[in-house]
Amino acid sequence: MGCAKQYIDIHIHVFGDNNGEGQCSLSPKMRGLCMAGTAFGFLANVPMSLNDEDVRDRILDEIRSSKCVKQGVLLAFDKPYDAHGQPMQPALYTPNNWVATICSENPDCALFGASVHPYRQDALKELAKVKKAGAVLVKWIPSSQNILPIHDLCRPFYKKLVELKLPLLCHVGDEHTIAEAGGDQSLKANNHPELLIPALDAGVTVIMAHCALPITDEDNDFSEAFLRMMGQADARGWKLYADVSALVGGWKRSFMAKLMALRVPHDRLVMGSDWPNLPKLDNTFRTDGNSAEIRRIKALENILDRNVEYLRFLGFSEVVMTNAAAVLGMA
């Protein structure tokens, strides 16, 4: 393994099924997806119990057994809210308190990634609370949480993020795992990268998850908008970054990831895995010259290490692997 244990993986999901002290919850559909994903090899050995503590222990074991990843940003996930500040039924809910507790008890390997909905009536107080608890970023999936990033309710939220020096890790592009809030398919449009321009103009450090890349031919393809924004970042003074999590997937996303490795400055990219999603490289990439290398990577037992090695194979440099501390303001 050609790396010291020094990297930070900024995209690791925490979840559970409301049968532990974490008080996490999954919808029946999400519960089925987790169990089917483990059974059919799409997810990384998720405990079939889906117990909060069992999932926690699985994540910590994955990080501690990695030869490359020293720490992971463990992500909470807030409920969706309506524009009146009332909570909606979540497909997935992982409380900030639970993730903060995990991270405070395991500081050697876990960093707190909070999730705060900007429409909450106590949103600004919750931001201050999670910052005090050690949060290093705030995570959104707009379509799943009913967040419109250009909504007026987001303006004071962005101001508070800047004040607290908390980056925003925001999903861009179609979301395939966590359903749209309230089953509203029109919310897919909320994941357009250009909707984050008000946050960038306000001075927020924005990390766009997955480089806005589609997974299937039917997905919205926001990659050109993403590249256009990356090209404007220096001139407009934006603190704009993207993570490379879940780029090792199907043929379409992995092929486009190789293009991103060539077209996006590596100092604007940050390493992540999207655990528990399992990194797989399509056979299209297999040639006589690289088959042995692909077999070597595929045989790696640790999922986080496998992700790092696949990303290197696709052309992402050491700068991408080591950039997280600076982007998160920890360096």
Summary of the structure (lengths in Angstrom):
residues: 331
radius of gyration: 18.4
end to end distance: 24.9
largest distance: 58.7
contacts: 1160
relative contact order: 0.14
helix: 43%
strand: 15%
